[in-house]
Amino acid sequence: MTARIMIVEDEPAIQQMIAFTIVQAGYKPICACDAEEAMNHIHGALPDLILLDWMLPKMSGIEFARKLRGHSRTQRIPIIMLTARSDENDKVSALEMGADDYVSKPFSPRELIARIKAVLRRRAPETLDEAVVIDGLMFDPVNHRVTAGGGGITLGPTEYRLLHFLMTHADRVYSRAQLLDRVWGDHVFVEERTVDVHIRRLRKALGTVGKEELIKTVRGAGYCFSVNADSEPDAL
């Protein structure tokens, strides 16, 4: 899944430079010149990460970040602050407010992409094109393949995204509502029971290579991907 990176920067030249860097790294840029424009984009669909300039017109980047952290829908979006302010107190303020990282201007494209990858790896690993191997099951997003024991597994697009998310968040339990938000997108409105249908399809596909037991049900809580035998692999 290609990560969507929102760039909130009011200087056109800097915004364009960052957008070009983002595209070159294989990500999709979403540009905004201020907090209001950024929020309009966010109302449509959540980005995977926000690059947020500290000094913005109307509402500062730090105020906007505080606003995002104050709402349940946006509080999990990773944020990297971009600023020419190099004072240690400013950096501490940004991190205490909830920013995931802080990059001082001027910065190199290479440094910026390294910071983005580090934050995504920590906060949204399903957006990275890195192969995941667990208990002999390999998910290869670059070649769009899922294999086990040398055999390929055929998955529908939703099951593919669901498996990728669960494998990159192994041993963590997610409710139906959380999976809908993280896999389908919070702007898509479908019944929570839809998750059960796709979990059954995913288990059936994994069953062709004897890996269906990796998708666990934690009764009353949700689903998880785990090699542990503690959870019950049946319907919620």
C-alpha positions in Angstrom: 0.0 0.0 0.0 1.5 3.3 -1.0 1.7 5.7 1.9 -0.1 9.0 1.6 2.1 11.8 3.0 0.4 15.1 3.7 2.7 18.1 3.4 1.4 21.2 5.3 3.8 24.0 4.2 3.0 27.5 3.1 6.3 28.2 1.2 5.5 27.0 -2.4 9.2 26.2 -3.3 9.7 24.1 -0.1 6.4 22.4 -0.6 7.2 21.5 -4.2 10.7 20.2 -3.2 9.2 18.0 -0.5 6.5 16.7 -2.8 9.1 15.8 -5.5 11.1 14.0 -2.8 8.0 12.1 -1.6 7.2 11.0 -5.2 10.8 9.9 -5.8 10.6 7.7 -2.7 7.4 6.0 -3.9 4.9 7.8 -1.7 1.9 9.8 -2.6 2.0 13.5 -1.6 -1.0 15.5 -0.5 -0.3 19.2 -0.3 -1.8 21.9 1.9 -0.8 25.5 2.5 -2.3 25.9 5.9 -4.2 24.0 8.7 -7.6 24.8 7.2 -6.8 23.3 3.8 -5.1 20.3 5.5 -8.2 19.7 7.6 -10.4 19.7 4.4 -8.3 16.9 3.0 -8.4 15.0 6.3 -12.2 15.2 6.3 -12.1 13.2 3.1 -9.5 10.6 4.1 -6.8 10.3 6.7 -3.2 10.5 5.5 -0.7 7.9 6.7 1.7 10.6 7.9 1.8 14.4 8.1 4.8 16.6 7.5 3.8 19.8 9.4 5.6 23.1 9.2 5.8 24.9 12.6 5.3 28.5 11.2 2.0 28.5 9.3 -0.5 31.4 8.7 -3.7 31.6 10.7 -2.9 28.6 12.9 0.6 27.5 13.8 1.7 24.0 13.1 2.0 23.2 16.9 -1.6 24.4 17.4 -2.8 22.3 14.5 -0.9 19.2 15.8 -2.5 19.8 19.2 -5.9 19.9 17.6 -5.3 16.7 15.7 -4.1 14.9 18.9 -7.3 16.1 20.6 -9.7 14.2 18.4 -10.1 10.4 18.4 -10.3 10.2 14.5 -7.0 12.0 14.0 -5.0 11.3 17.2 -3.1 8.3 15.7 -1.8 10.1 12.6 2.0 10.2 12.7 3.3 13.7 12.7 6.8 15.0 11.8 7.3 18.7 12.6 9.4 20.7 10.1 10.9 23.9 11.4 13.8 26.4 11.2 13.6 26.7 15.0 16.5 24.8 16.4 16.1 25.6 20.1 16.0 22.5 22.3 12.9 23.8 24.1 11.0 24.0 20.8 11.9 20.4 20.1 10.8 19.3 23.5 7.6 21.2 23.1 6.8 19.5 19.8 7.6 16.0 21.2 5.6 16.6 24.4 2.6 17.8 22.3 2.7 14.4 20.6 4.8 14.8 17.4 6.6 11.6 16.4 9.7 13.4 15.2 11.2 16.8 14.5 13.3 17.8 11.5 15.2 21.1 11.5 15.5 23.2 8.3 17.4 23.0 6.1 17.3 19.3 5.7 18.4 16.9 3.0 15.9 14.9 1.0 17.8 11.8 2.1 17.4 12.7 5.8 13.7 13.5 5.4 12.9 10.1 3.7 14.9 8.3 6.4 12.9 10.0 9.1 9.6 9.2 7.3 10.5 5.6 7.0 11.5 5.3 10.6 8.2 6.8 11.8 6.2 4.7 9.4 8.0 1.5 10.4 7.2 2.3 14.0 3.6 3.7 13.6 2.3 2.3 10.3 4.4 -0.6 9.1 1.7 -1.8 6.7 2.5 1.2 4.5 6.1 0.1 3.8 7.1 -2.1 0.9 9.0 -4.5 3.2 8.6 -8.3 3.1 7.2 -9.9 6.3 7.9 -13.5 7.2 6.2 -15.2 10.1 6.1 -18.9 10.7 7.0 -19.7 7.1 4.3 -17.4 5.7 5.8 -14.7 3.5 4.1 -11.5 2.5 5.9 -9.7 -0.3 4.3 -6.3 -1.1 6.8 -5.5 -3.8 5.9 -8.5 -5.9 2.4 -8.6 -4.5 2.8 -12.2 -3.5 1.9 -14.3 -0.5 3.7 -17.7 -0.2 4.3 -20.5 2.2 6.3 -23.7 1.7 7.1 -22.6 -1.8 3.4 -22.4 -2.8 1.5 -19.2 -3.6 -1.7 -18.1 -2.0 -4.5 -16.5 -4.0 -6.1 -13.6 -2.1 -8.8 -11.0 -3.0 -7.7 -7.4 -2.7 -9.5 -6.9 0.7 -8.0 -10.1 2.1 -4.6 -9.1 0.8 -4.8 -5.7 2.7 -6.2 -7.4 5.8 -3.4 -10.0 5.9 -0.8 -7.3 5.4 -2.1 -5.2 8.2 -2.4 -8.2 10.6 1.0 -9.5 9.8 2.7 -6.1 10.3 0.9 -5.8 13.7 1.4 -9.4 14.8 0.2 -10.4 18.3 -1.9 -7.2 18.7 -5.7 -7.6 19.0 -7.9 -5.3 16.8 -11.7 -5.0 17.1 -13.9 -5.1 14.0 -14.2 -1.3 14.2 -10.5 -0.8 14.3 -9.9 -3.1 11.4 -12.5 -1.2 9.4 -10.7 2.1 10.1 -7.2 0.7 9.4 -7.8 -1.6 6.5 -10.9 -0.3 4.7 -10.4 3.4 5.7 -12.3 5.5 8.1 -14.1 7.2 5.2 -15.6 3.9 4.1 -18.9 3.0 5.7 -19.7 -0.7 5.9 -21.1 -3.0 8.5 -18.7 -4.3 11.2 -19.8 -7.9 10.3 -18.2 -7.4 6.9 -14.9 -8.0 8.8 -16.1 -11.5 9.8 -16.8 -12.4 6.2 -13.3 -11.4 5.0 -11.7 -13.1 8.0 -13.4 -16.3 7.0 -12.2 -15.9 3.4 -8.7 -15.2 4.6 -8.6 -18.2 6.8 -9.9 -20.4 3.9 -7.1 -19.1 1.6 -4.5 -19.6 4.3 -5.9 -23.1 4.8 -4.6 -24.2 1.4 -1.1 -24.1 2.9 -2.1 -25.1 6.4 -1.7 -21.6 7.9 -5.3 -20.8 8.8 -4.6 -21.1 12.5 -2.4 -18.0 12.4 -5.6 -15.8 12.3 -6.8 -15.9 15.9 -10.0 -14.8 17.5 -9.7 -13.2 20.9 -13.3 -13.8 22.2 -15.1 -10.5 22.9 -12.2 -8.4 21.8 -11.3 -9.0 18.1 -8.8 -10.6 15.8 -5.1 -10.9 15.7 -2.3 -12.6 13.7 -0.2 -14.8 16.1 1.8 -18.0 16.2 0.7 -18.5 19.8 -2.0 -21.1 20.5 -3.7 -19.2 23.3 -6.5 -17.6 21.3 -9.5 -19.4 19.8 -9.7 -19.4 16.0 -13.5 -19.2 15.7 -16.1 -16.6 14.9 -16.7 -13.7 17.3 
